[in-house]
Amino acid sequence: MASSATSNRLNTTCGTPGYRAPEILVEDPKYNNKVDIFALGCIIYELVAREKLFHNDLATKGYGQSGIISAIRWPETDGDSKTKLLFLERQMIEIDPSKRPSSRDLSSIRGDFIEAYTEIER
């Protein structure tokens, strides 16, 4: 009886719709911590643009398949820090997880991030 129960497992994923990395949505069993880097890239975009990058998982999945973000409006940049921040954000939402920066890469530039975000809020 117990073996019958284990064969009927539910398929679950974790994460918030619109912030999950494409590799989670296609149920790639080899995903790693780079899914969190992707989510952080989505959050950074939202902080800068004041709107969500992907409004649902379908939009994220479409991006993962095509590399195109529908109706994206990159904020205009008027400072070097903002330009760096948006460049970093684009790297963080790279479709190929191996091309996304590591958490170590991000921790080494956290001062730049804080400076850029402070400029945006002015």
N, C-alpha and C positions, 0 to 999 in steps of 0.2 A: 504494500500500500504506500509506503514512504517513497519508493522509487517512482510511482505514478505521480506523486505530488511534485517531485523535483523535475520531472520531464515537462511539466506545465508551467514553467517559470514565466513570469511577466518580463517583457522587455522594457527596461527603463533607461532613461538617460538623465543626466543631471545638467543643470545650467538654466539660464534664463533665455527664453526665446528672443532672437534678435542679437544675442551676444555669443551664442555658441559657434565654435569654429566649424568650417565646412567638413572637416574630417570626422567630427562627432555626428553630424547630420547624415553622413553616408555610412555610418556605423563601422568605421575603420577601427578594428580592434587594437591597432598599434598606436593610438594617439598618446601624446605625452603632455608635459607641462606647457608646451607651446600653445595649447588651447587657451590657457589663461592669458598668455601674451596677446592672443587674438582678441579676447574679451576686453582687455585693457585698452587696446587700440580703438575698439568701438566706444569705450567710455571716454577716451581722450577726444575723439571726434565729437561726441555729444557735448562735452564741456566747451569745446571751441565753437562749434556750429550752433549749439543750443537746439539741436534736433537729433533724433536717433539716426544712425547710419543705416541700420537694417531694421525695418519695422516688424519683421517676423522671420521665422526660420525659412520660409519659402524664399524670401529675398536673399538670405544668406546662402542658401543652397544654390540659387541661381548664380550668385557671384562665384561660388566655388566651381561651378561648371563652366562659366563663360569668362570669368575674370572682369566682368563689367558690372559696375554698380549703377543701377537704374536711378536716374534723376538725382544724382549726387550733386550737391552744391558745396564745393570746397570754399571755405571762408577766404576772403581776400586777406592777404598778409601785407602788413605795412612795416614789419620789423624783422630783423634777422632772426630773432628768437622764435617768432611765430613760424617763420619759414622752416626752421630746424624742427620745431614741434610737429608740424604737418608732415614733413619728410619722415620723421620717426614714426608717426602714426601710420603712414602708408606702409612702412616696413613691417609694422606689427600686425597688419591685416593681410599680409602676404598669403596667397593661397597655399603655397608650399611651406609647411611648417619648418622645414630645415633652413629656410631663408629668413625666418623671423628672428629678431634679436633674442638673446637669452636674458634671463633675469639678471645675470651678472652684467651683461652689456647695459641694461637699463639702470642698474644701481650706480654704474659709473658715471652716468649723465643726469642723475636726479636733480642736481643743482640747475642744469640747463632747463629741465622741464619746469621747475618751480619758477624760475625767472621768466620763461616764456608765458606760462599761465598767468603770472602776475601782470605782465604787460597786456595780455588780452583783457583782463578784468578792468584795466584803467579806462 
